[in-house]
């Protein structure tokens, strides 16, 4: 699929300046990139172009009740900025953390808000990118140029969530809302609510709504693996009793969490049924022997083939035990005036239906890319270690981990890009582009994310628009932090797969 979107005609663009590096996005990845640029490549000029009115990405745009991280902040936070709160944090706490980073490292002055990148055009003759950018606040169209483009905008459409079209939706007389587009001031007190979906968003929103709603029903087509854990870290608490510096506490706890995560991931491949039993037993311990755990909490897929949903302090299980929430596993036949009719014949009545149905994938942020006069078809590209792409010069895209925290890979990519910059300086190169070598001819084309490795719906339904990987380095994106943390710093920049100019 060619990465193009329809853009309306606009007035002539005004020049807005040249930068060595343009960072697209001022969320957790973009701020990370800015930090590393300042630290490792202080001579390079840069700016961050952010579509929204403020920094924070997901944590700024998502405003549904209870929004929180589904990764611990010792690893979802930056490795260079200690986290001092509870492991699972609210959006407000994460924004406070990012706000401190902007001030501590003087990054705020580099961000330009309401700057929506519409087109990115590469010229090999000039060895630079030209970006057409529309200011959302004024409608003004600007032109930026840069030597290197660092895509940190994420991987989904912030303003267009994914909602399936079910039969009869217009018949429903109540409200239908998507968590990603939560209406300000929505009153759900004393209301009957159905939440469609059972991923991390549903696991968050069900107990949050359950505090004030009459009842919340989580309606799922198939189960998800959930596990409960106290929202504290005993090791961190013990280390703080010793009055250790927070930097030490952060690093030690981070390493412990990463080691535990590595062992869990290995077990998901080596002993999937044993891990399945432990997860189901954990749900049963929360809900009681009389609850039909096998029906509602025993997925068809292998543990960690989709993301494990963490329940801090077991709050969703608690809401179910107390009768504030319930789970229904069935398929939707049609919406009705009063709610949803299921395939089984049961009708669920509701005042509000929440479609927690996931993201709408948007690789490269729906920006229209052109390389030397030719529109870019991103699906034709080979992914070089999952961060640069064949035929696309001077560009890196931050795409994080599913099993581990997203920011682990944002950190890793930032370190790599800065190393690449220094290597290019030593070579006197102005351009770098990945290209398959002679020995790579005929290599098999595999999906960017292979379904036997990880298969969430928002990836599988859009995988055709993503680039390809293969079965040999540097064309593998294995989604495994524990492998990449050794491979990425040692990646050979002169193995012939990167061409310089």
ROZATOR-256226 format. One record per residue (C-alpha): residue number from 1; x, y, z. Coordinates in nm, 4 decimals. Layout:
  pos        c1        c2        c3
  NUM         X         Y         Z
...
END
This chain:
  pos        c1        c2        c3
    1    0.0000    0.0000    0.0000
    2    0.1410    0.3377   -0.0974
    3    0.1706    0.5690    0.2008
    4   -0.0463    0.8472    0.0664
    5   -0.3540    1.0241    0.1951
    6   -0.5792    1.2749    0.0276
    7   -0.4828    1.6335    0.1107
    8   -0.6854    1.9369    0.0206
    9   -0.5344    2.2148   -0.1823
   10   -0.3383    2.4616    0.0278
   11   -0.1762    2.8004   -0.0231
   12    0.1894    2.8271   -0.1157
   13    0.4117    2.7037    0.1630
   14    0.6410    2.9408    0.3508
   15    0.9977    2.8403    0.4341
   16    1.0369    2.7639    0.8036
   17    1.4027    2.6707    0.8216
   18    1.6531    2.3882    0.7878
   19    1.7520    2.1467    1.0644
   20    2.0002    1.8643    1.0778
   21    1.7277    1.6429    1.2264
   22    1.3501    1.6734    1.2310
   23    1.1733    1.4629    1.4939
   24    0.8084    1.3922    1.4148
   25    0.6118    1.3584    1.7383
   26    0.6578    1.4877    2.0930
   27    0.5399    1.1815    2.2799
   28    0.7566    0.9512    2.4842
   29    0.9650    0.8438    2.1799
   30    1.0175    1.1923    2.0405
   31    1.1248    1.3364    2.3743
   32    1.3630    1.0417    2.4117
   33    1.5143    1.1134    2.0691
   34    1.5656    1.4793    2.1607
   35    1.7409    1.3844    2.4852
   36    1.9860    1.1523    2.3100
   37    2.0559    1.4017    2.0316
   38    2.1484    1.6669    2.2840
   39    2.3642    1.4278    2.4831
   40    2.5380    1.2329    2.2062
   41    2.5326    1.4743    1.9110
   42    2.5281    1.8231    2.0638
   43    2.6375    1.9912    1.7425
   44    2.3284    1.8852    1.5474
   45    2.0319    2.1191    1.5168
   46    1.6836    1.9736    1.5563
   47    1.3207    2.0465    1.6260
   48    1.0161    1.8358    1.7158
   49    0.7003    1.8735    1.5066
   50    0.3915    1.7764    1.7076
   51    0.0384    1.7641    1.5648
   52   -0.1361    1.7997    1.9002
   53   -0.1608    2.1100    2.1185
   54    0.0754    1.9717    2.3808
   55    0.3349    1.7010    2.4437
   56    0.2685    1.3451    2.5566
   57    0.1164    1.1580    2.2622
   58   -0.1118    0.8796    2.3838
   59   -0.1047    1.0115    2.7396
   60   -0.2330    1.3473    2.6192
   61   -0.4920    1.2352    2.3630
   62   -0.6509    0.9456    2.5555
   63   -0.8850    1.0766    2.8230
   64   -1.1079    0.7818    2.9133
   65   -1.1725    0.7059    3.2819
   66   -0.8890    0.5340    3.4633
   67   -0.6329    0.5635    3.1808
   68   -0.3019    0.4208    3.2992
   69    0.0058    0.2401    3.1729
   70   -0.0054   -0.1336    3.1125
   71    0.3730   -0.1547    3.1525
   72    0.5722   -0.0805    3.4661
   73    0.7297    0.2647    3.4682
   74    1.0727    0.1353    3.5652
   75    1.0992    0.0049    3.2085
   76    0.8371    0.2194    3.0339
   77    1.0078    0.5243    3.1792
   78    1.3455    0.6250    3.0445
   79    1.6520    0.4404    3.1656
   80    1.8175    0.7786    3.2227
   81    1.5318    0.9307    3.4263
   82    1.4496    0.7510    3.7560
   83    1.0892    0.6609    3.8264
   84    0.9871    0.7072    4.1901
   85    0.6154    0.6253    4.1961
   86    0.4052    0.3113    4.1819
   87    0.4970    0.0763    3.8949
   88    0.1671    0.1241    3.7103
   89    0.0989    0.4938    3.6616
   90   -0.1908    0.7109    3.5516
   91   -0.1711    0.9295    3.2424
   92   -0.1512    1.2327    3.4708
   93    0.1531    1.0897    3.6504
   94    0.3238    1.0003    3.3221
   95    0.2668    1.3520    3.1858
   96    0.4141    1.4961    3.5057
   97    0.7216    1.2761    3.4559
   98    0.7587    1.3884    3.0922
   99    0.7076    1.7498    3.1962
  100    1.0038    1.7195    3.4336
  101    1.2149    1.5765    3.1506
  102    1.1323    1.8716    2.9247
  103    1.2416    2.1167    3.1947
  104    1.5428    1.9227    3.3229
  105    1.6927    1.8931    2.9751
  106    1.5670    2.2149    2.8170
  107    1.3769    2.0297    2.5449
  108    1.0524    2.2287    2.5572
  109    1.1917    2.5134    2.3457
  110    1.2518    2.2714    2.0584
  111    0.8868    2.1621    2.0224
  112    0.6505    2.3196    1.7700
  113    0.2914    2.2303    1.8469
  114   -0.0019    2.1987    1.6068
  115    0.2425    2.1327    1.3236
  116    0.0944    1.8537    1.1118
  117    0.3369    1.6976    0.8648
  118    0.1552    1.6357    0.5366
  119    0.4262    1.5492    0.2846
  120    0.7870    1.4325    0.3060
  121    0.9902    1.4533   -0.0156
  122    1.3458    1.3196   -0.0430
  123    1.5949    1.4438   -0.2997
  124    1.9104    1.2367   -0.3501
  125    2.0603    1.5234   -0.5469
  126    2.0238    1.7615   -0.2524
  127    2.0561    1.4834    0.0083
  128    1.7778    1.6270    0.2165
  129    1.4128    1.5960    0.3066
  130    1.1564    1.8678    0.2356
  131    0.8498    1.8559    0.4594
  132    0.5210    2.0304    0.3953
  133    0.3673    2.1144    0.7323
  134    0.0286    2.2618    0.8080
  135   -0.0247    2.4646    1.1243
  136   -0.3537    2.3509    1.2692
  137   -0.4050    2.6694    1.4687
  138   -0.3641    2.9158    1.1801
  139   -0.3970    2.7052    0.8654
  140   -0.0578    2.8353    0.7535
  141    0.1462    2.5972    0.5368
  142    0.5191    2.5822    0.6091
  143    0.8169    2.4125    0.4487
  144    1.0890    2.2556    0.6611
  145    1.4023    2.0884    0.5320
  146    1.6291    1.8471    0.7130
  147    1.9137    1.6046    0.6604
  148    1.7594    1.3235    0.8646
  149    1.3994    1.2385    0.9518
  150    1.3287    1.0657    1.2850
  151    0.9727    0.9303    1.2917
  152    0.8486    0.9141    1.6525
  153    0.4776    0.9623    1.5876
  154    0.3747    0.6094    1.6880
  155    0.1868    0.3594    1.4780
  156   -0.1859    0.4400    1.4965
  157   -0.4244    0.7237    1.4142
  158   -0.4806    0.9282    1.7285
  159   -0.7940    1.0911    1.5911
  160   -0.9486    0.7931    1.4158
  161   -1.0001    0.4881    1.6377
  162   -1.0920    0.1489    1.5007
  163   -1.4603    0.0637    1.5391
  164   -1.6140   -0.2290    1.3473
  165   -1.9448   -0.1762    1.1706
  166   -2.1999   -0.3941    1.3457
  167   -2.5504   -0.4486    1.2168
  168   -2.8071   -0.2196    1.3738
  169   -2.5731    0.0328    1.5345
  170   -2.7963    0.3214    1.4304
  171   -3.0937    0.1586    1.6027
  172   -2.9348    0.1868    1.9464
  173   -3.0962    0.4761    2.1336
  174   -2.8150    0.5230    2.3851
  175   -2.4620    0.6525    2.3350
  176   -2.1807    0.4692    2.1537
  177   -1.8317    0.5911    2.2400
  178   -1.4758    0.4758    2.1710
  179   -1.2229    0.5158    2.4548
  180   -0.9804    0.6878    2.2187
  181   -1.2424    0.9570    2.1514
  182   -1.3962    0.9825    2.4976
  183   -1.6469    1.2723    2.5106
  184   -1.5757    1.5322    2.7753
  185   -1.8342    1.5297    3.0513
  186   -1.9944    1.1961    2.9599
  187   -2.2170    1.1066    3.2547
  188   -2.2168    0.7321    3.3222
  189   -2.3245    0.7498    3.6858
  190   -2.6037    0.5048    3.7519
  191   -2.5999    0.3919    3.3874
  192   -2.5755    0.0424    3.2414
  193   -2.2581    0.0177    3.0365
  194   -2.1347   -0.2457    2.7918
  195   -1.7643   -0.2440    2.7107
  196   -1.6909   -0.4346    2.3888
  197   -1.3419   -0.5831    2.3998
  198   -1.1122   -0.7310    2.6602
  199   -0.7683   -0.5872    2.5937
  200   -0.5628   -0.3549    2.8109
  201   -0.8027   -0.0623    2.7552
  202   -1.1032   -0.2666    2.8651
  203   -0.9099   -0.3955    3.1673
  204   -0.8543   -0.0337    3.2669
  205   -1.1920    0.1150    3.1888
  206   -1.4164   -0.1585    3.3341
  207   -1.3154   -0.1097    3.7012
  208   -1.2983    0.2692    3.6566
  209   -1.6567    0.2861    3.5244
  210   -1.7713    0.0276    3.7769
  211   -1.7173    0.2714    4.0637
  212   -2.0143    0.4858    3.9571
  213   -2.2087    0.3004    3.6865
  214   -2.5100    0.0880    3.7707
  215   -2.3291   -0.2087    3.6145
  216   -2.0543   -0.2685    3.3579
  217   -2.0552   -0.5694    3.1261
  218   -1.7330   -0.6582    2.9467
  219   -1.8443   -0.8270    2.6250
  220   -1.5706   -1.0261    2.4561
  221   -1.5700   -1.2448    2.1475
  222   -1.2855   -1.4499    2.2960
  223   -1.0912   -1.4377    2.6250
  224   -0.7713   -1.2540    2.7121
  225   -0.4992   -1.3547    2.9567
  226   -0.5116   -1.1372    3.2678
  227   -0.2940   -1.1455    3.5750
  228   -0.3231   -0.9493    3.8981
  229   -0.0338   -0.7931    4.0836
  230   -0.0089   -0.5411    4.3700
  231    0.0742   -0.1957    4.2352
  232    0.3974   -0.1700    4.4258
  233    0.7532   -0.2964    4.3912
  234    0.8841   -0.4577    4.7075
  235    1.2448   -0.4460    4.5887
  236    1.2220   -0.0716    4.5261
  237    1.0680   -0.0182    4.8689
  238    1.3445   -0.2217    5.0347
  239    1.6207   -0.0356    4.8511
  240    1.4738    0.3003    4.9464
  241    1.4816    0.1946    5.3109
  242    1.8602    0.1783    5.2665
  243    1.8572    0.5433    5.1545
  244    2.0147    0.4590    4.8192
  245    2.0191    0.7205    4.5427
  246    1.7112    0.7018    4.3207
  247    1.9350    0.6390    4.0190
  248    2.0586    0.3197    4.1877
  249    1.7097    0.2105    4.2867
  250    1.5831    0.2700    3.9337
  251    1.8628    0.0714    3.7700
  252    1.8506   -0.2221    4.0114
  253    1.4719   -0.2542    3.9954
  254    1.4786   -0.2125    3.6195
  255    1.7266   -0.4979    3.5848
  256    1.5179   -0.7197    3.8113
  257    1.2031   -0.6518    3.6089
  258    1.3854   -0.7169    3.2823
  259    1.5249   -1.0477    3.4092
  260    1.1810   -1.1576    3.5281
  261    1.0363   -1.0522    3.1921
  262    1.2983   -1.2505    3.0044
  263    1.2181   -1.5630    3.2026
  264    0.8445   -1.5165    3.1468
  265    0.8947   -1.4710    2.7718
  266    1.1144   -1.7810    2.7509
  267    0.8553   -1.9800    2.9400
  268    0.5797   -1.8633    2.7039
  269    0.7674   -2.0433    2.4250
  270    0.9169   -2.3354    2.6172
  271    0.6300   -2.4166    2.8554
  272    0.3197   -2.2446    2.7189
  273    0.0689   -2.4843    2.8749
  274    0.2340   -2.4628    3.2152
  275    0.2200   -2.0831    3.1968
  276   -0.1411   -2.1009    3.0774
  277   -0.2312   -2.3089    3.3826
  278   -0.0639   -2.0617    3.6174
  279   -0.2452   -1.7659    3.4605
  280   -0.5823   -1.9400    3.4760
  281   -0.5191   -2.0532    3.8338
  282   -0.4361   -1.6926    3.9190
  283   -0.7681   -1.5736    3.7768
  284   -0.9504   -1.8495    3.9643
  285   -0.7842   -1.7467    4.2905
  286   -0.9211   -1.3959    4.2346
  287   -1.2714   -1.4977    4.1285
  288   -1.3402   -1.8186    4.3211
  289   -1.3904   -2.1818    4.2282
  290   -1.7538   -2.1282    4.1287
  291   -1.6666   -1.8770    3.8560
  292   -1.6413   -2.0119    3.5000
  293   -1.2785   -1.9110    3.4511
  294   -1.2235   -2.1511    3.1601
  295   -1.4992   -1.9868    2.9588
  296   -1.4073   -1.6259    3.0247
  297   -1.0307   -1.6245    3.0928
  298   -0.8790   -1.9117    2.8927
  299   -0.7765   -1.7775    2.5476
  300   -0.7306   -1.9832    2.2326
  301   -0.3854   -1.8366    2.1685
  302   -0.0513   -1.9082    2.3368
  303    0.0428   -1.6920    2.6376
  304    0.2248   -1.3801    2.5136
  305    0.1050   -1.4336    2.1547
  306   -0.1015   -1.1325    2.2485
  307   -0.0204   -0.8878    2.5250
  308   -0.0723   -1.0079    2.8829
  309   -0.3113   -0.7653    3.0505
  310   -0.1868   -0.6593    3.3928
  311   -0.4516   -0.5884    3.6575
  312   -0.2897   -0.3636    3.9217
  313   -0.4168   -0.4538    4.2673
  314   -0.6585   -0.6917    4.0924
  315   -0.9072   -0.4053    4.0466
  316   -1.1000   -0.5584    3.7562
  317   -1.1311   -0.8931    3.9346
  318   -1.2464   -0.7056    4.2445
  319   -1.5180   -0.5268    4.0441
  320   -1.6402   -0.8656    3.9172
  321   -1.6366   -1.0207    4.2660
  322   -1.8365   -0.7299    4.4058
  323   -2.0976   -0.7502    4.1285
  324   -2.0118   -0.4117    3.9813
  325   -1.8927   -0.5752    3.6601
  326   -1.9446   -0.8994    3.4739
  327   -1.7959   -1.0759    3.1727
  328   -1.9928   -1.2159    2.8798
  329   -1.8150   -1.4265    2.6173
  330   -2.0242   -1.4350    2.3017
  331   -2.0564   -1.2848    1.9558
  332   -2.2641   -0.9864    1.8501
  333   -2.5603   -1.0612    1.6269
  334   -2.6990   -0.7076    1.6052
  335   -2.7406   -0.3873    1.7981
  336   -3.0951   -0.3224    1.9138
  337   -3.2796   -0.0175    2.0425
  338   -3.1984   -0.1253    2.3976
  339   -2.8507   -0.2712    2.3600
  340   -2.6934   -0.5747    2.1922
  341   -2.8457   -0.9042    2.0804
  342   -2.5923   -1.1883    2.1006
  343   -2.5583   -1.4933    1.8784
  344   -2.6743   -1.7042    2.1729
  345   -3.0053   -1.5171    2.1745
  346   -2.9369   -1.3225    2.4942
  347   -2.9928   -0.9478    2.4826
  348   -2.7713   -0.7163    2.6875
  349   -2.9394   -0.3865    2.7681
  350   -2.7342   -0.0697    2.8071
  351   -2.7462    0.3066    2.8220
  352   -2.3881    0.3433    2.6974
  353   -2.1826    0.1116    2.4754
  354   -1.8055    0.1543    2.4795
  355   -1.6207    0.0102    2.1797
  356   -1.2781   -0.0779    2.3225
  357   -1.1917   -0.2353    1.9889
  358   -0.8358   -0.1170    1.9352
  359   -0.6332    0.1060    1.7077
  360   -0.6411    0.1945    1.3414
  361   -0.2859    0.1354    1.2214
  362   -0.1100    0.4252    1.0489
  363    0.2511    0.3485    0.9556
  364    0.4573    0.6643    0.9119
  365    0.1705    0.8761    1.0393
  366   -0.0281    0.8918    0.7136
  367    0.2369    1.1260    0.5749
  368    0.2696    1.1212    0.1975
  369    0.6267    1.0104    0.1237
  370    0.8042    1.0633   -0.2086
  371    1.1557    0.9391   -0.2848
  372    1.3242    1.1076   -0.5832
  373    0.9898    1.1760   -0.7471
  374    0.8385    0.8330   -0.6819
  375    0.5625    0.7780   -0.4227
  376    0.6765    0.5432   -0.1479
  377    0.5009    0.2089   -0.1194
  378    0.5996    0.1214    0.2366
  379    0.4849   -0.2396    0.1963
  380    0.7571   -0.2897   -0.0672
  381    1.0350   -0.2006    0.1761
  382    1.2584   -0.4405    0.3647
  383    1.2898   -0.3521    0.7327
  384    1.6525   -0.3088    0.8376
  385    1.6482   -0.4297    1.2014
  386    1.2939   -0.2963    1.2212
  387    1.4000    0.0692    1.2281
  388    1.5223    0.1755    0.8815
  389    1.3829    0.0697    0.5453
  390    1.5219   -0.0246    0.2080
  391    1.5059    0.2517   -0.0481
  392    1.4269    0.5169    0.2140
  393    1.7341    0.7326    0.2830
  394    1.8106    0.9124    0.6084
  395    1.5029    0.8017    0.7973
  396    1.4393    0.5979    1.1139
  397    1.1021    0.4923    1.2560
  398    1.0538    0.4086    1.6232
  399    0.8404    0.0971    1.6596
  400    0.8610   -0.0532    2.0073
  401    0.8015   -0.3864    2.1718
  402    0.4740   -0.5612    2.2459
  403    0.5934   -0.7983    2.5185
  404    0.8297   -0.5478    2.6762
  405    0.7891   -0.1769    2.7327
  406    0.7766    0.0404    2.4220
  407    1.0382    0.2781    2.5591
  408    1.3028    0.0080    2.5855
  409    1.3253    0.0081    2.2069
  410    1.2896    0.3861    2.1793
  411    1.6031    0.4130    2.3982
  412    1.7819    0.1475    2.1923
  413    1.6971    0.3133    1.8596
  414    1.8034    0.6536    1.9894
  415    2.1431    0.5176    2.0898
  416    2.1773    0.3471    1.7531
  417    2.0818    0.6525    1.5464
  418    2.3331    0.8661    1.7331
  419    2.6012    0.6005    1.6699
  420    2.5041    0.6025    1.3014
  421    2.5388    0.9816    1.2889
  422    2.8905    0.9617    1.4311
  423    2.9810    0.6889    1.1835
  424    2.8517    0.8968    0.8947
  425    3.0546    1.1945    1.0169
  426    3.3689    0.9800    1.0264
  427    3.2971    0.8627    0.6713
  428    3.2076    1.2077    0.5477
  429    2.8722    1.0665    0.4338
  430    2.5593    1.2772    0.3949
  431    2.3243    0.9923    0.3070
  432    2.2590    0.6389    0.4289
  433    2.0040    0.3983    0.2830
  434    1.9475    0.0284    0.3551
  435    1.9577   -0.2002    0.0498
  436    1.9639   -0.5807    0.0236
  437    2.3072   -0.7164   -0.0683
  438    2.3910   -0.9698   -0.3356
  439    2.3751   -1.2493   -0.0782
  440    2.0249   -1.1331    0.0184
  441    1.8790   -1.1918   -0.3275
  442    1.5858   -1.4322   -0.3112
  443    1.5481   -1.4059    0.0646
  444    1.1941   -1.4910    0.1792
  445    0.9517   -1.2084    0.2496
  446    0.7948   -1.2382    0.5957
  447    0.5420   -1.0091    0.7674
  448    0.6803   -0.7201    0.9732
  449    0.5205   -0.8923    1.2739
  450    0.4833   -1.2677    1.2231
  451    0.1466   -1.3968    1.3528
  452    0.2967   -1.7033    1.5190
  453    0.5053   -1.4617    1.7255
  454    0.2448   -1.1943    1.8014
  455   -0.1058   -1.1583    1.6583
  456   -0.3203   -0.8769    1.8027
  457   -0.6092   -0.7750    1.5803
  458   -0.4833   -0.4237    1.5060
  459   -0.1667   -0.5753    1.3563
  460   -0.3128   -0.8729    1.1702
  461   -0.5888   -0.6747    0.9988
  462   -0.3364   -0.4195    0.8661
  463   -0.0215   -0.6233    0.8141
  464   -0.0414   -0.5819    0.4341
  465    0.0443   -0.2110    0.4602
  466    0.3545   -0.2743    0.6714
  467    0.7090   -0.3369    0.5435
  468    0.8629   -0.6839    0.5167
  469    1.1261   -0.8654    0.7170
  470    1.3153   -1.1849    0.6345
  471    1.5040   -1.4749    0.7901
  472    1.8519   -1.3235    0.8195
  473    2.0115   -1.0193    0.9728
  474    1.9961   -0.7307    0.9301
  475    1.6476   -0.7934    0.7871
  476    1.4959   -0.9455    1.1050
  477    1.2628   -0.7671    1.3458
  478    1.2149   -1.0314    1.6136
  479    1.0251   -0.8177    1.8670
  480    1.2581   -0.9492    2.1380
  481    1.4299   -0.6983    2.3634
  482    1.6528   -0.9585    2.5216
  483    1.8081   -1.0412    2.1853
  484    1.8216   -0.6882    2.0472
  485    1.9860   -0.5366    2.3545
  486    2.2981   -0.7350    2.2568
  487    2.2624   -0.7267    1.8786
  488    2.1718   -0.3613    1.8205
  489    2.4778   -0.1983    1.9857
  490    2.7005   -0.4423    1.7951
  491    2.5252   -0.4010    1.4574
  492    2.7827   -0.3841    1.1790
  493    2.7498   -0.0528    0.9971
  494    2.9831   -0.1708    0.7195
  495    2.8369   -0.5110    0.6278
  496    2.7182   -0.3825    0.2907
  497    2.3505   -0.3542    0.3845
  498    2.3838    0.0214    0.4450
  499    2.4898    0.2281    0.1469
  500    2.6433    0.5663    0.2083
  501    2.6710    0.8689   -0.0119
END
